[in-house]
Amino acid sequence: MALTDSLTGLRNRRAFEADLERAISMARATETSLVVLSFDLDGLKQVNDSLGHGGGDQFLSTFGQSLATEFEGIGAAYRIGGDEFAVISARALDDDSLQARIKAAIARVQVESAVQTGASSGIARFPEDAQSGGDLLRVSDRRMYQDKLHRRVGR
């Protein structure tokens, strides 16, 4: 229970940090790469305001399960806090493949929860973008917030 998010059933931030350090150690030892994806849901406040906190909780849970489904077999999904999620994948996925999985997860949420929303995302790759878990998360977070800003400006 200490490593599981009670709302979504996904592994939590504590588990994410431990798993990321193990994944980096394995990638170093095998001279392979890995990917860290960061996600931030758009519109959770509006969902809570219109559907109540129970609706917001369902929205979070649905998104978490959608991520887990889309990345099953190639990565692990985590809820790392509030409306922020992450995925660690030791598979060398190209950007198009990653974006297709992200779009599929968002589409599933829109169908299952009847909420028209999206998610901002950011990608960081080891060893190209950073050498430590903390730095990988910072890079993917920075790119996620750049994506969020770009999506807001694009509206």
Number of C-alpha atoms within 10 A of each C-alpha: 8 9 15 17 19 13 12 19 15 23 21 22 19 16 18 24 15 12 16 23 15 13 20 23 14 15 16 15 9 9 10 14 19 23 26 23 24 29 28 22 20 17 16 21 14 12 20 15 12 11 15 12 14 11 17 21 18 17 25 23 21 20 27 24 19 22 27 19 17 21 19 12 10 14 19 21 25 28 29 21 12 10 20 19 25 28 22 22 21 19 13 13 15 9 10 9 10 17 14 12 17 22 15 16 23 22 18 19 24 17 10 14 18 10 16 13 17 22 22 21 24 22 23 24 22 21 17 11 14 16 13 15 21 12 14 26 22 16 21 24 24 17 20 22 18 15 18 21 12 12 14 10 8 7 5
